[in-house]
Amino acid sequence: MTRDEFLDRLGKLLACLPADQVEETRQFYAEAIADRMEDGMTEEEAVAAMGAPGAVAEAILDGLPAVPRAIAKTRRRSTALLWVLAIAGSPVWLPLLLAFAAIAITVYLCIWILALCVWIVTVAIGGVGVVELVFAVSGIVIGHVPYVLASAGVGLAFLGAALLMGAGAWTVSKQIARLSARWAQKAVSPFWNDRGKGPDSGFPAAPGKDCGARRSGGVRTARGMRLAISNE
Amino acid sequence: MTSIKKTYLAVAGGLVAAGIVLAGIGFIASGCNLAVFGTQIDLRDDTVVLGGVTVDDPTGLPLIEQLAAVGEVDTAGIAAPAAPEAPSRPGSGGDNSPARS
């Protein structure tokens, strides 16, 4: 099988995906084949190393998030079937989608309300400290020295505690920011993934001269779509 | 840990330590009376007690003066409305007096 035949076949099998996504996949495999040919393989060997177009297309579809994968696989059978299912099933999937969105947003807000509560407690403790210092001034006005010392002491202690809690609240807020980001990523994972842009993906976002495919058996594109390449 | 963070934590810890020491000195100076930590502002009868000492006139005490005045209504500038004029006695004059037979 020649490179063009492989790419044409792959493009037809992936016709259920958006056109730009198909083009991106074709370009990736064209470069992967070209790389192998530069390394001394013949065109047939390089194409054979990619695997069968059907297997490659299946691997790409399996790498999609759940919802786009279901849509793509249904669309591959029939676009009309997709529309029928979308319209006829809307009384089921639409409320489910809304409930899912509501839960996801509520959990996200709760995570940040937790951080807000920590800051409110911190500010309240600081406020108590300031009020106690003001009371100490009142003690000076009435000339009650023990009250002045006690109020000033309590005020300073509360202010110091507020500063310490502020440091803790800052750390907690950073952790909560990470947690909320992870939750947001988890919440949208059935619809979209961003694993190709993550620092731990280990794969380049776009195919290059040495695209790393041979090291790992596949790459993720900028869309997070897994492009499979069989290892020799 | 950066030096800024170390300084921040040292200041916070120092404030807490100084506060505890000062509060302890105040407690001992009051004769170990726990009431020294109390501040009571009773709006019902306008009593202000600071550290166990009743303050007769809170005027001039920051914040406490304002708190003691909460809920008070200043009626000094409000004058009582004038009483309405009494109606004239029937038959004492006017055109609407009933005719006698």
Boltz contact constraints between the chains, C-beta under 6 A:
constraints:
  - contact:
      token1: [A, 134]
      token2: [B, 62]
      max_distance: 6.0
  - contact:
      token1: [A, 134]
      token2: [B, 63]
      max_distance: 6.0
  - contact:
      token1: [A, 135]
      token2: [B, 39]
      max_distance: 6.0
  - contact:
      token1: [A, 137]
      token2: [B, 62]
      max_distance: 6.0
  - contact:
      token1: [A, 138]
      token2: [B, 61]
      max_distance: 6.0
  - contact:
      token1: [A, 138]
      token2: [B, 64]
      max_distance: 6.0
  - contact:
      token1: [A, 141]
      token2: [B, 60]
      max_distance: 6.0
  - contact:
      token1: [A, 141]
      token2: [B, 61]
      max_distance: 6.0
  - contact:
      token1: [A, 142]
      token2: [B, 55]
      max_distance: 6.0
  - contact:
      token1: [A, 144]
      token2: [B, 51]
      max_distance: 6.0
  - contact:
      token1: [A, 144]
      token2: [B, 53]
      max_distance: 6.0
  - contact:
      token1: [A, 146]
      token2: [B, 26]
      max_distance: 6.0
  - contact:
      token1: [A, 146]
      token2: [B, 29]
      max_distance: 6.0
  - contact:
      token1: [A, 146]
      token2: [B, 30]
      max_distance: 6.0
  - contact:
      token1: [A, 146]
      token2: [B, 36]
      max_distance: 6.0
  - contact:
      token1: [A, 147]
      token2: [B, 36]
      max_distance: 6.0
  - contact:
      token1: [A, 147]
      token2: [B, 50]
      max_distance: 6.0
  - contact:
      token1: [A, 147]
      token2: [B, 51]
      max_distance: 6.0
  - contact:
      token1: [A, 149]
      token2: [B, 22]
      max_distance: 6.0
  - contact:
      token1: [A, 149]
      token2: [B, 25]
      max_distance: 6.0
  - contact:
      token1: [A, 149]
      token2: [B, 26]
      max_distance: 6.0
  - contact:
      token1: [A, 150]
      token2: [B, 23]
      max_distance: 6.0
  - contact:
      token1: [A, 150]
      token2: [B, 26]
      max_distance: 6.0
  - contact:
      token1: [A, 150]
      token2: [B, 36]
      max_distance: 6.0
  - contact:
      token1: [A, 150]
      token2: [B, 37]
      max_distance: 6.0
  - contact:
      token1: [A, 152]
      token2: [B, 22]
      max_distance: 6.0
  - contact:
      token1: [A, 153]
      token2: [B, 19]
      max_distance: 6.0
  - contact:
      token1: [A, 153]
      token2: [B, 22]
      max_distance: 6.0
  - contact:
      token1: [A, 153]
      token2: [B, 23]
      max_distance: 6.0
  - contact:
      token1: [A, 153]
      token2: [B, 26]
      max_distance: 6.0
  - contact:
      token1: [A, 154]
      token2: [B, 23]
      max_distance: 6.0
  - contact:
      token1: [A, 156]
      token2: [B, 15]
      max_distance: 6.0
  - contact:
      token1: [A, 156]
      token2: [B, 18]
      max_distance: 6.0
  - contact:
      token1: [A, 156]
      token2: [B, 19]
      max_distance: 6.0
  - contact:
      token1: [A, 157]
      token2: [B, 16]
      max_distance: 6.0
  - contact:
      token1: [A, 157]
      token2: [B, 19]
      max_distance: 6.0
  - contact:
      token1: [A, 157]
      token2: [B, 20]
      max_distance: 6.0
  - contact:
      token1: [A, 159]
      token2: [B, 15]
      max_distance: 6.0
  - contact:
      token1: [A, 160]
      token2: [B, 12]
      max_distance: 6.0
  - contact:
      token1: [A, 160]
      token2: [B, 15]
      max_distance: 6.0
  - contact:
      token1: [A, 160]
      token2: [B, 16]
      max_distance: 6.0
  - contact:
      token1: [A, 161]
      token2: [B, 16]
      max_distance: 6.0
  - contact:
      token1: [A, 163]
      token2: [B, 12]
      max_distance: 6.0
  - contact:
      token1: [A, 164]
      token2: [B, 12]
      max_distance: 6.0
